[in-house]
Structures are given as structure tokens and as C-alpha cells.
């Protein structure tokens, strides 16, 4: 069977389609965007599990997964720049750090001959080691990051009482960052 037809990679292709739908509706339909974006994030949680369970872990799959992850986040951040132009510099810095750090880490793991970018040397940076060796920490960091950006997105459409406490919190966070 071709590596391109492995189950985790098919999940990656589905994530790309979901991302394109989310991008198409991002400015106009919060509900469709939220549904497709969150579904893509959920599939991201399952593609790695499928790869390990079905013994279909490949370098292509790892690269596809990381590219789709980065593109998804960048598209959402681009929309947040549009919705919150006064925070453009903050979102741009986040984009630069996100892409550069992931690319540098992936590139260094390839150069070191590691079979996966998620395998880190025990002598490496303690934060990087914790991030990649503790599945709970990895999940909470990734989910928390996406949740923060997603809720900023949602609060643009629903600034009313239903999300008032969250809106107050997110805008306070942005105000702290902006000063």
C-alpha cells in the first residue's frame, strides 16, 4: 500500500479540506468555521494515534501533520489580525515564533538522525523535553493555545452577555500584551 493512502495521511487530507472550508467562511460564518476548525483539531488528535496503532508512522505523515497544524494556526491568526488590527504586531510575532521554532526543531531532529521530532535527547532543554515527553503537557499546551485563539475568534462574533466573562478575560489578556 502506498504511504499516501495510509489512514493517518487520509485524516491529514481531510483536515486540509476542513481547513479550506473554515478559511472560506472565516469572515462570515462563525458556526461553520468553528465546526470545521474544531473538527480538524480533533482529527489532529487522532491521526498520531492511528499512525501508531496501525503501524503507519512515516516521515511523510509527520511532515504532513506539522504542515497542516502550522497552516491551520496561521489561517486563524491571519483572521484574528483582520478582526483585531490593533494587535497585529503581537499576532505577527506569534506567527514568526510558531513557524520558526517548529521548523528549527524539526530540521534539527532530521539533522541529528532522529526518527521523530517528538523524540528528544534527555540532555536537551528541560522545557522542550517536558513538552515532548509528557503527553498530558503536550495536549494541554496545544489545546490551550488553539482554544485561546478560537475563543478570540468566537468573541468577535458574540461579544454579548453569553461570553461576557470570557470576552473580558481575552481582551484583558490582549491589553496586557499590547502595553
C-alpha positions as CSV (number, residue, x, y, z in Angstrom):
1,X,0.0,0.0,0.0
2,X,1.2,3.5,-0.8
3,X,2.2,5.7,2.1
4,X,-0.1,8.4,0.6
5,X,-3.1,6.1,1.3
6,X,-2.2,5.4,5.0
7,X,-5.1,6.1,7.3
8,X,-3.3,8.9,9.3
9,X,-2.4,10.6,6.0
10,X,-6.0,10.4,4.7
11,X,-7.0,12.1,8.0
12,X,-4.5,14.8,7.1
13,X,-6.1,15.3,3.7
14,X,-9.5,15.5,5.4
15,X,-8.0,18.2,7.7
16,X,-6.8,20.2,4.7
17,X,-10.3,20.1,3.2
18,X,-11.8,21.2,6.5
19,X,-9.3,24.0,6.8
20,X,-10.2,25.2,3.3
21,X,-13.9,25.3,4.3
22,X,-13.1,27.1,7.5
23,X,-11.0,29.7,5.6
24,X,-13.8,30.3,3.1
25,X,-16.3,31.0,5.9
26,X,-14.0,32.6,8.4
27,X,-15.1,36.2,7.9
28,X,-18.8,35.4,7.6
29,X,-19.9,32.3,9.4
30,X,-18.6,31.7,12.9
31,X,-20.7,28.4,13.2
32,X,-19.4,26.8,10.0
33,X,-15.8,27.9,10.7
34,X,-15.9,26.7,14.3
35,X,-17.4,23.4,13.3
36,X,-14.8,22.7,10.6
37,X,-11.8,24.1,12.5
38,X,-12.6,22.2,15.7
39,X,-13.3,19.0,13.8
40,X,-9.9,19.4,12.1
41,X,-8.3,19.9,15.5
42,X,-10.0,16.7,16.8
43,X,-8.8,14.8,13.8
44,X,-5.3,16.0,14.6
45,X,-5.5,14.3,18.0
46,X,-6.4,11.0,16.2
47,X,-4.0,10.9,13.3
48,X,-1.0,10.2,15.5
49,X,-2.9,7.6,17.4
50,X,-4.0,6.0,14.2
51,X,-0.4,6.0,12.9
52,X,0.9,4.2,16.0
53,X,-2.0,1.8,16.3
54,X,-1.9,0.8,12.6
55,X,1.9,0.8,12.5
56,X,1.7,3.6,9.8
57,X,4.1,6.1,11.2
58,X,6.0,7.8,8.4
59,X,8.2,10.8,7.9
60,X,5.7,12.0,5.2
61,X,2.9,11.7,7.8
62,X,4.8,13.6,10.4
63,X,5.6,16.4,7.9
64,X,2.0,16.5,6.6
65,X,0.7,16.7,10.2
66,X,3.0,19.5,11.1
67,X,2.3,21.5,7.9
68,X,-1.4,21.2,8.4
69,X,-1.1,22.2,12.1
70,X,1.0,25.3,11.2
71,X,-1.3,26.3,8.2
72,X,-4.4,26.0,10.4
73,X,-3.0,28.2,13.2
74,X,-1.6,30.7,10.7
75,X,-5.0,31.0,8.9
76,X,-6.8,31.6,12.2
77,X,-4.1,34.1,13.3
78,X,-4.5,35.9,10.0
79,X,-8.2,36.2,10.6
80,X,-7.6,37.5,14.1
81,X,-5.3,40.2,12.6
82,X,-8.2,41.2,10.4
83,X,-10.6,41.2,13.4
84,X,-8.2,42.8,15.9
85,X,-5.9,45.1,13.8
86,X,-4.5,46.9,16.9
87,X,-3.0,43.6,18.0
88,X,-1.4,42.9,14.6
89,X,2.2,43.1,15.8
90,X,1.5,40.6,18.6
91,X,-0.1,38.1,16.2
92,X,2.7,38.5,13.7
93,X,5.3,37.8,16.4
94,X,3.4,34.7,17.4
95,X,3.3,33.6,13.8
96,X,7.0,34.1,13.4
97,X,7.9,32.3,16.6
98,X,5.5,29.4,15.9
99,X,6.8,28.7,12.4
100,X,10.5,29.3,13.1
101,X,10.5,27.2,16.3
102,X,8.7,24.3,14.8
103,X,10.8,24.4,11.6
104,X,14.1,24.7,13.6
105,X,13.1,21.8,15.9
106,X,12.1,19.6,13.0
107,X,15.1,20.4,11.0
108,X,17.5,19.8,13.9
109,X,15.8,16.4,14.6
110,X,16.3,15.4,11.0
111,X,20.0,16.5,11.0
112,X,20.6,14.6,14.2
113,X,19.1,11.4,12.6
114,X,16.2,11.2,15.0
115,X,13.3,9.0,13.8
116,X,10.8,11.6,15.0
117,X,10.8,15.3,16.0
118,X,8.9,14.2,19.2
119,X,11.9,12.2,20.4
120,X,14.1,14.5,22.4
121,X,17.5,13.9,23.9
122,X,17.4,13.6,27.7
123,X,20.1,16.3,27.8
124,X,18.1,18.7,25.8
125,X,16.3,21.8,27.0
126,X,14.1,20.9,30.0
127,X,11.0,22.7,28.7
128,X,11.3,21.1,25.3
129,X,11.8,17.7,26.9
130,X,8.8,18.2,29.1
131,X,6.7,19.3,26.2
132,X,7.5,16.3,24.0
133,X,7.8,13.6,26.6
134,X,4.7,14.3,28.7
135,X,1.6,13.6,26.7
136,X,-0.6,15.5,29.1
137,X,1.6,18.6,28.9
138,X,1.7,18.4,25.1
139,X,-2.0,18.0,24.8
140,X,-2.8,20.8,27.3
141,X,-0.4,23.2,25.7
142,X,-1.6,22.5,22.2
143,X,-5.3,22.5,23.2
144,X,-4.9,25.6,25.3
145,X,-3.2,27.5,22.5
146,X,-5.8,26.6,20.0
147,X,-8.7,27.2,22.4
148,X,-7.4,30.7,23.2
149,X,-7.2,31.7,19.5
150,X,-10.5,30.0,18.8
151,X,-12.3,31.8,21.6
152,X,-10.8,35.2,20.4
153,X,-12.3,34.3,17.1
154,X,-15.7,33.4,18.6
155,X,-15.7,36.6,20.8
156,X,-15.6,38.7,17.6
157,X,-19.0,37.3,16.6
158,X,-20.6,37.0,20.0
159,X,-19.5,39.9,22.2
160,X,-22.6,39.8,24.3
161,X,-23.5,38.5,27.7
162,X,-23.2,34.8,26.9
163,X,-19.4,35.2,26.6
164,X,-19.0,38.4,28.6
165,X,-16.7,36.9,31.2
166,X,-14.6,35.3,28.6
167,X,-14.6,38.4,26.4
168,X,-13.4,40.5,29.4
169,X,-10.7,37.9,30.1
170,X,-9.4,37.7,26.5
171,X,-9.5,41.4,25.9
172,X,-7.7,41.9,29.2
173,X,-5.0,39.4,28.1
174,X,-4.6,41.2,24.8
175,X,-4.5,44.6,26.5
176,X,-1.7,43.3,28.7
177,X,0.2,42.1,25.7
178,X,-0.4,45.3,23.8
179,X,1.2,47.5,26.5
